[in-house]
């Protein structure tokens, strides 16, 4: 009977160990934020720094101005179309950046990725912003390899756009 008690005690400790290990695993799994939660924490719509809107009664606004007005009015569906038209007329690369953000606001992830990748080929002054938002689009679409690649390039230089946020997001 003594060996029976020892065997039961051993089984008890094995069962207790398994419960503890499962609890730690469940805590680890459920405590790490989802990609959507991380996206929501770090995403903020880009402000229009390229073409501040100055209201004037002198002339009817051109397509580019209409695009920025739609963007600033949060009419992102209309803004996408207008940015496309304006880009076709002018080939101004920053229009692709704002079109991409409009698509991101509308939830068109595959279009966002395509647009922002195209924007980055121009290597204009919005390149790092474009990389940040493309990394967030990749994160939201569960493409962690591409998201990490872009975040790593943003953390290579401490003067990069969203450097601190990129480092923090990478660690998460």
TORKE-456747 format. One record per residue (C-alpha): residue number from 1; x negated, y, z. Coordinates in pm, 1 decimal, m for minus. Layout:
TORKE-456747
NODE    i      east     north        up
NODE  NUM         X         Y         Z
...
//
This chain:
TORKE-456747
NODE    i      east     north        up
NODE    1       0.0       0.0       0.0
NODE    2    m293.1     232.6      56.3
NODE    3    m409.4     194.7    m305.0
NODE    4     m50.3     259.8    m416.2
NODE    5     m56.6     594.5    m228.2
NODE    6    m394.0     685.4    m381.8
NODE    7    m265.8     605.0    m730.6
NODE    8      47.4     818.4    m673.2
NODE    9    m171.0    1104.0    m545.3
NODE   10    m390.7    1076.9    m854.6
NODE   11     m86.1    1084.9   m1083.0
NODE   12      44.6    1386.0    m890.3
NODE   13    m281.4    1576.6    m949.6
NODE   14    m285.8    1484.5   m1319.3
NODE   15      74.5    1603.1   m1359.0
NODE   16      m0.7    1925.2   m1168.4
NODE   17    m304.4    1991.1   m1390.5
NODE   18     m97.3    1941.4   m1705.7
NODE   19     171.8    2182.0   m1577.5
NODE   20     m93.3    2444.3   m1498.5
NODE   21    m259.0    2407.6   m1839.2
NODE   22      75.6    2432.4   m2018.7
NODE   23     165.7    2741.5   m1814.8
NODE   24    m161.3    2911.8   m1906.7
NODE   25    m110.7    2821.2   m2274.0
NODE   26     246.2    2953.3   m2272.2
NODE   27     138.5    3275.2   m2100.8
NODE   28    m141.6    3322.2   m2355.2
NODE   29      92.1    3257.7   m2647.3
NODE   30     375.2    3479.8   m2530.2
NODE   31     163.3    3762.6   m2390.1
NODE   32     m20.2    3844.0   m2714.0
NODE   33     181.4    4100.4   m2909.7
NODE   34     328.1    4002.9   m3244.6
NODE   35     206.2    4162.1   m3566.8
NODE   36     535.3    4355.6   m3588.9
NODE   37     491.2    4485.8   m3234.0
NODE   38     134.5    4593.7   m3309.6
NODE   39     250.9    4763.3   m3629.8
NODE   40     519.8    4953.4   m3439.6
NODE   41     269.8    5058.2   m3173.3
NODE   42      14.8    5197.6   m3421.1
NODE   43     227.8    5317.3   m3713.1
NODE   44     316.5    5681.3   m3747.4
NODE   45     432.6    5838.5   m4072.8
NODE   46     155.3    6039.9   m4240.8
NODE   47     206.7    6412.5   m4238.8
NODE   48     192.2    6601.7   m4566.3
NODE   49    m151.1    6760.2   m4564.2
NODE   50    m193.4    6769.1   m4942.2
NODE   51      80.9    7003.4   m5052.8
NODE   52     243.1    7201.6   m4771.2
NODE   53     586.4    7317.5   m4883.3
NODE   54     631.4    7692.1   m4917.1
NODE   55     992.6    7781.9   m4986.6
NODE   56    1038.6    8043.6   m5253.5
NODE   57    1329.8    8166.1   m5462.3
NODE   58    1108.9    8266.9   m5754.8
NODE   59    1108.8    7944.2   m5955.0
NODE   60    1274.3    7604.7   m5957.1
NODE   61    1045.6    7349.6   m5788.5
NODE   62     846.9    7117.8   m6013.1
NODE   63     859.0    6738.4   m5975.3
NODE   64     559.9    6731.5   m5739.5
NODE   65     716.4    6989.5   m5509.5
NODE   66    1047.4    6802.2   m5517.8
NODE   67     861.5    6484.0   m5421.3
NODE   68     701.7    6649.3   m5118.8
NODE   69    1033.8    6809.5   m5020.1
NODE   70    1200.4    6465.3   m5031.4
NODE   71     910.5    6320.4   m4830.0
NODE   72     929.2    6587.5   m4561.6
NODE   73    1309.3    6546.3   m4551.2
NODE   74    1256.4    6172.2   m4485.8
NODE   75    1437.6    6087.1   m4811.1
NODE   76    1181.5    5816.4   m4882.1
NODE   77    1375.1    5634.9   m5155.0
NODE   78    1397.6    5952.6   m5362.0
NODE   79    1039.5    6049.0   m5273.3
NODE   80     904.1    5722.3   m5419.4
NODE   81    1065.6    5792.8   m5756.1
NODE   82     956.4    6155.8   m5758.7
NODE   83     597.1    6072.2   m5659.9
NODE   84     585.0    5819.6   m5946.9
NODE   85     711.5    6081.7   m6192.6
NODE   86     470.7    6344.2   m6062.6
NODE   87     177.8    6100.3   m6081.5
NODE   88     267.2    6013.2   m6439.9
NODE   89     266.2    6385.6   m6524.4
NODE   90     m43.4    6494.3   m6332.7
NODE   91    m252.4    6184.0   m6241.3
NODE   92    m312.0    6349.0   m5902.1
NODE   93    m426.7    6052.0   m5691.5
NODE   94    m293.7    6179.8   m5357.2
NODE   95      57.0    6130.4   m5495.3
NODE   96      m3.5    5754.4   m5484.4
NODE   97     m88.0    5778.5   m5113.7
NODE   98     239.9    5953.4   m5030.8
NODE   99     432.0    5717.3   m5259.2
NODE  100     279.1    5427.5   m5061.3
NODE  101     383.8    5580.9   m4729.0
NODE  102     735.3    5635.1   m4868.6
NODE  103     743.9    5267.9   m4966.5
NODE  104     621.4    5170.2   m4619.9
NODE  105     899.5    5378.0   m4463.5
NODE  106    1146.4    5194.5   m4689.3
NODE  107    1004.2    4853.1   m4596.4
NODE  108     876.3    4755.4   m4944.0
NODE  109     558.7    4583.0   m4820.5
NODE  110     443.4    4425.1   m5146.5
NODE  111     492.6    4757.9   m5327.7
NODE  112     306.8    4945.0   m5051.5
NODE  113       8.5    4713.3   m5081.6
NODE  114      m1.7    4748.3   m5459.9
NODE  115      32.7    5128.9   m5447.7
NODE  116    m225.5    5187.3   m5174.1
NODE  117    m476.0    4950.2   m5337.6
NODE  118    m434.5    5151.7   m5659.1
NODE  119    m475.6    5476.7   m5463.8
NODE  120    m804.0    5357.5   m5314.4
NODE  121    m959.2    5312.6   m5658.4
NODE  122    m963.9    5694.9   m5686.6
NODE  123   m1174.6    5735.7   m5369.2
NODE  124   m1024.3    6079.1   m5298.8
NODE  125   m1015.8    6265.6   m4966.2
NODE  126    m728.4    6044.7   m4843.5
NODE  127    m926.1    5720.0   m4885.9
NODE  128    m968.5    5644.0   m4513.2
NODE  129    m604.7    5730.4   m4439.5
NODE  130    m506.9    5498.7   m4721.4
NODE  131    m722.8    5219.9   m4574.0
NODE  132    m558.5    5265.8   m4232.2
NODE  133    m205.5    5244.6   m4371.8
NODE  134    m295.8    4954.4   m4600.1
NODE  135    m438.7    4769.3   m4296.5
NODE  136    m107.7    4829.0   m4114.6
NODE  137      88.5    4704.0   m4418.5
NODE  138    m126.5    4390.2   m4426.2
NODE  139     m70.6    4345.7   m4050.5
NODE  140     306.5    4379.0   m4090.4
NODE  141     302.5    4127.5   m4377.1
NODE  142      97.6    3883.5   m4160.5
NODE  143    m213.7    3904.3   m4380.6
NODE  144    m459.4    3930.2   m4092.0
NODE  145    m772.1    3861.7   m4298.4
NODE  146    m717.6    4166.5   m4521.9
NODE  147    m605.2    4380.2   m4225.2
NODE  148    m922.1    4294.4   m4030.8
NODE  149   m1143.2    4363.4   m4333.2
NODE  150   m1004.2    4716.3   m4366.3
NODE  151   m1012.6    4781.0   m3991.0
NODE  152   m1375.0    4666.3   m3981.9
NODE  153   m1464.5    4914.7   m4255.2
NODE  154   m1291.6    5193.3   m4057.7
NODE  155   m1486.0    5101.6   m3742.6
NODE  156   m1822.0    5102.0   m3922.8
NODE  157   m1847.6    5480.3   m3878.1
NODE  158   m1736.1    5661.4   m3562.9
NODE  159   m1625.5    5961.4   m3770.1
NODE  160   m1377.6    5751.4   m3970.6
NODE  161   m1005.5    5827.3   m3970.9
NODE  162    m833.0    5650.2   m3677.7
NODE  163   m1167.6    5504.3   m3564.1
NODE  164   m1060.4    5452.4   m3199.9
NODE  165    m721.2    5308.4   m3295.5
NODE  166    m882.6    5074.9   m3549.4
NODE  167   m1126.2    4943.9   m3283.4
NODE  168    m842.0    4897.1   m3036.2
NODE  169    m620.1    4723.6   m3292.4
NODE  170    m905.2    4492.2   m3394.6
NODE  171    m956.8    4385.0   m3034.2
NODE  172    m586.1    4303.5   m3003.8
//
